[in-house]
Amino acid sequence: MNIDEAMRADGISSETTFPGTVFAIRCLCGLEIAAANSRILVHDVNRHLDTEHPRVAGHYDDDDILALAYLRPAIATKDDDKERRVEHSRR
């Protein structure tokens, strides 16, 4: 069973998050990538790996990325459009 199947079994859509939350992942380089849904998160993580970490790009499939993801409260942004919310921050 992959992550999408497990989420569906729990009644959670991979296309949306809970109100006021985003899917997020923190890269080892310190960048946090957050998105309105898991599909956008996977796309943005892969884009980050392609551009910033080409040696590991392609080594993680969607399930690997989603296994590392977490839900966190959304932070309102100037460009918040409800369809796509991507936040990048370094700590």
C-alpha positions, 0 to 999 in steps of 0.5 A: 500500500502506497501513501496515497492508498493509506491516506484514502483508507483513513479518509484523507485526500492527498489533494487537500490538507486540513483547514489551516494546514499545509504539507511540509518537508524540511530538506537537510540543507535547511530549506522548508518546502510547504504546499497546499497538497501532497502532489504539489509538495512532491513536485516542489521537492523534486524541483528543489532536489534537481536544482540544489542537490543533483547528486540525489535527484531521482533517488526518492520516489513520491512515497519516499518524499511523502513519508518524510512530510508532515502537516503544519499550520499554514502561514498566510502569505501575500500571494495566498491564492487557496489553489497553490500555497508554497512557502520556502524558509530556511532556519 
